[in-house]
Amino acid sequence: MSGLSQLVRYRTNWDITWLTTTVRGLFKYAYVIIDIWDRSIVKWSIHDREDDALAEELFQAALKDNNFPE
């Protein structure tokens, strides 16, 4: 099983949350990966749009930062 599969399947929960801004109708998006065992934030990022590629980059960065096997 790949490191990404392990991260997603066994240890984490993830979410994309809409963050309001001072401009009506304009949002930022907080991508957050949370460790389900101790509820700590494993990795997070904020972007101007929702995008699969941004979520994948976040997961890849979390794998690298937390020494999961590739």
C-alpha positions in Angstrom: 0.0 0.0 0.0 1.4 3.4 -0.9 2.1 6.1 1.7 -0.7 8.3 0.4 -3.1 5.4 0.7 -1.9 4.8 4.3 -2.2 8.5 5.2 -5.8 8.7 3.8 -7.1 5.3 4.9 -5.7 4.8 8.4 -4.5 8.0 10.1 -6.2 11.0 8.8 -9.4 12.9 8.1 -9.4 15.9 5.7 -11.6 18.8 5.0 -11.9 21.9 2.8 -13.5 24.7 4.6 -14.8 28.0 3.1 -13.4 31.0 4.8 -15.2 34.3 4.5 -13.3 37.5 3.5 -14.1 41.2 3.8 -15.5 41.1 0.2 -19.1 39.8 0.0 -19.3 36.5 -2.0 -15.5 36.0 -2.1 -14.0 33.1 -0.1 -10.7 31.5 0.6 -10.4 27.7 1.0 -8.6 26.1 4.0 -7.4 22.6 3.1 -6.7 20.7 6.4 -5.4 17.2 7.1 -6.1 16.0 10.7 -4.6 13.0 12.5 -7.5 11.0 13.8 -5.6 9.5 16.7 -4.5 12.7 18.5 -6.6 15.3 16.5 -3.5 17.3 15.6 -3.3 19.2 12.4 -0.9 17.3 10.1 -0.8 19.8 7.3 -2.8 22.8 6.1 -2.9 25.4 3.3 -5.1 28.2 2.2 -6.0 28.9 -1.4 -8.2 31.1 -3.6 -10.0 28.2 -5.2 -11.0 24.6 -4.7 -9.0 22.3 -6.9 -8.1 18.6 -6.8 -4.5 19.3 -7.7 -4.1 21.6 -4.7 -5.5 18.9 -2.4 -3.1 16.3 -3.9 -0.1 18.7 -3.4 -1.1 19.1 0.2 -1.2 15.3 0.7 2.1 14.9 -1.0 3.7 17.6 1.2 2.2 15.9 4.3 3.7 12.6 3.3 7.1 14.2 2.8 7.0 16.2 6.1 5.9 13.2 8.2 8.2 10.6 6.7 5.5 8.3 5.3 6.9 5.8 2.7 6.1 6.8 -0.9 
